[in-house]
Amino acid sequence: MLNNISYENATSIPGYTNDWYPEIEPVIPRVYHEYISEEFKESLYTDEEIGKDQAFFTAQPDTYKVHMYGGAKAQLVQKAIGKAKLIPGSKTKNQVPNLIQVKNTGADPIFVRIHLAIPQILDDASPRFEALYNMLHFNANKETGLAAGAFSWAKEANDGRAAGAFVGSSGWNWYQLTLDGIVYSVYVATLETALEANKISPDVIHQVYLDAKATGEDLKKVYDEIKTNLWDIRVAVETAVDLNGVGEPFELFNQLSPVGAHNLFKEDFKPQYVVDESTDDEPADEEPENDDANS
């Protein structure tokens, strides 16, 4: 069952065909979201009286943002359960699928950076970054999402990150942000290689689970802090065509949008993309003026 698909407003691309919905006009889906379970569908996005000692993980594509710089065309691709009850588990028990990827829907190679925001009360972040103390765990696949040339969660490029590891010597690329009154830990994952036209990136994460040690009292404390038992991971995607031939995604994104300098989850951010004077190329429009799809 496919639900809740948001579309960029009336942005036609000559020759573009929609791989998933051929009957829909040829526009770029900004967010393609597939619910892989009907469970809890009827109460999706509600916060009914289910008790403070319970928690649900929700996938909320209407809160996601996709930013496209220098004429990039891209979409976020997510496969998740719309609303799933969280039960103490592990990587192999009671886990909840939440697969997040990016598709290049344009004609040019693009660089990709993904910001993943988790309520800070659920995450053991700076300075310790010790997953053993997380309330909500997220997993990346070592063979795909963390492979060589795939996603690096590090601050710097070429910091010695080993294949299968999140970071190397430079440490986690991370910042704090307050969204709707809740403090979030935001992790930044940068695709180390360019994503070619019409290709889909590796999955940056593929599942979440509630810590095995979590108790009803722990969930009550979380509820009292964030005033909801619906937990989420918010997503903001940055994509860019390398108009100036920088050749390296960390350097390019750090020039266009320094980490933590802008609220990419709320703003329709348009960086000053200055093309090198030695070229005659002009940057394409960054984003459509009207962006109702993900406001």
N, C-alpha and C positions, 0 to 999 in steps of 0.2 A: 504494500500500500504506500503510495507516494503522496505526501501532503506538504502544505505550507511552503510553496516554492515562490520566491520573490524574484521579480524581473526588473532589470534596468529599464527605465522608461523610454520606449520608442527609439532605441539606438540600433538601427539596422546596419548590418555588415553585409556587403555584397557577397553572395556565394556561401554565406554561413548557413549551416543546417543544424538544427537542434538534435543532438544524438539521442536524447531521452524522450522528447515530446515533439515529434515531427509535425503534429497538427497545430502547434503553436507558432505564431508569427516568428520569423527569424530574428530574434533579439538575443542579447547576451544574458543568460541567467546569472545574476550577481551572486546568488546563493542557491545551490542545488542541495536540497535536504531530503533525505529518504528515511522515513521511519521504518525500522525493520521489525517492529512489533506493534500489535494493536493494543497491547496491555496499557491500561490507564488512559486510553485515548480520550474518553468522554470527559475526564477531569483535567485535561491538559492545561497547564499554566494557571491553575487555580490553587489557592492555599486554604483548602477546606479544613474543618476541625478534625484533624487526624491524630492530634496529640503531639506535644512538644518532644516526646521521646522517640519519634520516628523521623526519618528523613528520606527525601526522594532526590534523585539526580534528574535534572531536566535539560533537554536540548532546546534552546530558544533562538532559532535563526533570525528572528526579527530584531535581536539585539546585536547581531554581528555586523562588522564593517569590512568592506573591501575597497582599498585605496589603490588607484592605478596611476602611475606617473610616466610621463614621457611617451604617451600613446600606448601603454601596456593595456592588454585586454585579458581579463582573468575572471575566474569564479572560484568561490569556496565550495568544496564538495564535502558533505558530511553524511555519514551513515550512523544513526543512533536510535535509541529508544526514546520516544517523546517524553516519557516520564516513567522512571523505574524506581521501585522501592529499594533502598540501600540496606543491605544485610552484611554484617561483619564477614569479611572474606579475605581473599588473597589474589595473586595474579592468575590463579587457576580455579578459584572458587568464588561464586557469587559476584563475579565481575560484571560490569555493565559496559556494553560496546559503545564506543564514541570515537569513530574513525574520522579523522580530519585530513583532507588533502587540498591541493590547489590545482586547477586546470588552466593551462595557457590557451585561451580561445582566440588569440591574435595570430598574426603572421610572423612576428619577430620573437626571438628568444627573450626571456625575461628573467630578472632576478626576483627572488621571493623571500620575504621575511614575515614570520607569523608571531603575533603577540597573544599569549594565552593567560587570561586573568582568572585567578582562583581566590575566593574569599580568604583573607589572610588567617582567619581563625582556624581554617581547615588545613593550613600548610605551614610547615616549619621552614621558614626562609632565612633571610640574612640575620645573623652572620653564620649560622650553623649549617643550614642547608642539609639537614639530616632527615631523610625520608622515613626513618623508623618512627619519627614523632609526628608524621602527617596524620590527620584525621581522614582526609580524602586523598587517595593515591591516584596518580595518572601514570600510564605505561606507554613507552615508545618501543617499537619493534627493533631489536638489535640488528636483524638481517635486512631490514628495509629502511625505516626511519632514521636509524643511527649508523647506517653503513658509511663507508668512505665516500665522500662526495655528496652525501645526503644532508640531513639537518644537523647543524651544530648549535648547541645552546650556550656556547661560550661568548665571552665579550669580544674576543679578537680572532681574526682568521689565522690559520696556520700556527695554532698554539700547542700543537702536539696531541690534539685529540685523537685517541685511538678509535678505530672502527668498533662500533658497539657501545661507545661511551658518549655521555651527554656533553661533557666539557673536557678541556685540557688544562694547561697551566694558568690560563687567564681567568678561570672561574666562570660562574654563572652570569649570563647577561640578564639582568633582573632589575626591576624597579617597583615602587609602590604607587598606587593610584586609588583615589576614592571615587566610586561610581554609585550614584543613588544612595549616598550615605553609608556605604559599606566599603571598608578598606580592603583592597585586593593586592595580592602578590602577582606581579606580571612577569612571566618568563618569555624571553625572546629567542626564537629559533630561526636561524638563517640557513637557507638552502645553499650549500657550498658551491654548487655548479648551476649554470643557467638552465632554465626549463625551456625546452624547445617547443616550437609551435605545435598545438594540438596534443600536447603530452600532459599527463597527470603526474604530479609530484609523488614521492613516497609519502606515507602517512606520518604526520608529525607526532600524533598519538593515536592509539587505537582502542583504549579502554580505560575505565576508572573502577575503583572499588573502595569500600569503606574499610577502615583499618580493623583488623581482627580483634583488637583490644577495646574497641569502642563500646560504650555502654549507653543505656537509656539516659543516664545522668549526663554523660558527655553531650548527647544530642540536645538535651534541654539547655545546656550552657550555650551551645551554638545558637539555638533558637533565640535565647534571651539577648544574644549579641547582635544577630543580623535580622531578627524579627520575621523569620520565615523558615519553614522546613523544606523549601524547594531550593536545592543547591544547583549551581551551574558553573560552567567554565565559559567565560566570554572570550570571543575571538575577534581579533582585528588583523587583517591581512594587508601587507604592503607589497606591491609588485611594480617593477620598473624596467623599462627598456634602457639599455646602457648607451644613451645617445652620444656621450663623450668618450666612449671607449675606455672607461676606468678599468674595466676588466676584472673587478673583484667586488662581490656583493656587499661585504662588510663596509668597505670604503665608500661605495656608492650610497648605501642607505644612511651611513653616518653623516654624509654630506647633505643629503636631502632632508632627513628627519632624524636628528640625534635622539637616541633612546631616552624616553621619558620626558622629552621636551614638549610634546603635544599629547593631548588626549585623543588618541586615534579611535577610541571606542565611541566618542561622541561627536567629534568635529568632522566636517567635510574638509579635511586638510588638503591644501594645494601648495606644495613646496615651490620655491623659486628654482626652477630647473633651467639653469643657464647653459646654453649650448656653447661649446668651445668656438671661439671666433674663427678658428682655422677651418671650420666646416661651414657648409651652406645649408645644413639641415635645420629645420625648425621643429620644435617639439609640438606634438599634437595636443589637443585640448586634454587637460588632465582628467576631468570628470564631467558628466552632464550637470547642467545647472540645477535641474530638478531631480532629487534623489529620494523619492518617497519610499523606495524599496527597502531601505535599511535605516530609516531615521528613527 
